Amino acid sequence: MTTLQFKTNINCGNCVRTVTGFLNEVEGIEKWEVDTNHPNKILTVNGAITKEEVIAAVEEAGFDIEAMIEA
């Protein structure tokens, strides 16, 4: 299982509700969550997925997303 993190502009409950359908449709995502309290609105995704798949789903939902640099 892969864990990926992204900076987003998903900043409230309504935003999370909007993106939920898009992320839940991505095959391979086992779990995801957005830390709306973090200044960078960090989206953490777990599963057998690629960065590109997550970015495509979030952008399709109408939000900005940027992959975080892995350490």
C-alpha positions in Angstrom: 0.0 0.0 0.0 1.2 3.5 -0.9 0.7 6.6 1.1 0.7 9.9 -0.9 0.3 13.4 0.3 -0.8 16.5 -1.6 -1.2 20.3 -0.9 -4.8 21.3 -1.9 -7.3 24.1 -1.6 -9.9 21.7 -0.1 -10.6 23.9 2.9 -14.0 23.1 4.4 -16.7 20.4 4.9 -18.5 21.4 1.8 -15.3 21.1 -0.2 -14.7 17.6 1.3 -18.2 16.6 0.4 -17.7 17.8 -3.2 -14.5 15.9 -3.7 -15.7 12.7 -2.0 -17.5 11.3 -5.0 -14.5 11.8 -7.3 -12.0 10.2 -4.9 -14.3 7.3 -4.0 -14.5 6.4 -7.7 -10.8 6.0 -8.1 -10.0 2.3 -8.1 -7.3 1.4 -5.7 -7.9 4.1 -3.1 -8.4 2.4 0.3 -8.6 5.5 2.5 -8.2 9.2 2.1 -8.6 12.3 4.4 -8.0 16.0 4.2 -6.5 18.0 7.1 -8.5 21.2 6.6 -6.9 22.7 9.7 -3.4 22.5 8.2 -2.3 25.7 6.3 -1.7 23.6 3.2 -4.9 21.6 3.4 -3.1 18.3 3.2 -4.8 15.4 1.4 -3.4 12.0 2.5 -4.3 9.0 0.3 -3.6 5.3 1.0 -3.9 2.6 -1.5 -2.6 1.1 -4.7 -2.7 4.3 -6.7 -0.5 6.8 -8.5 0.0 10.5 -7.9 -1.4 11.2 -11.4 -4.7 9.3 -10.6 -5.3 11.3 -7.4 -4.4 14.6 -9.1 -6.8 13.9 -12.0 -9.7 13.1 -9.7 -9.2 16.2 -7.5 -8.8 18.5 -10.5 -11.9 17.0 -12.1 -13.7 17.9 -8.9 -12.6 21.5 -9.4 -9.8 21.9 -6.8 -6.2 22.8 -7.0 -3.7 20.0 -6.0 0.0 19.7 -5.9 2.0 16.6 -5.0 4.2 17.1 -2.0 7.9 16.3 -2.4 8.7 12.9 -0.8 11.5 12.8 1.7 
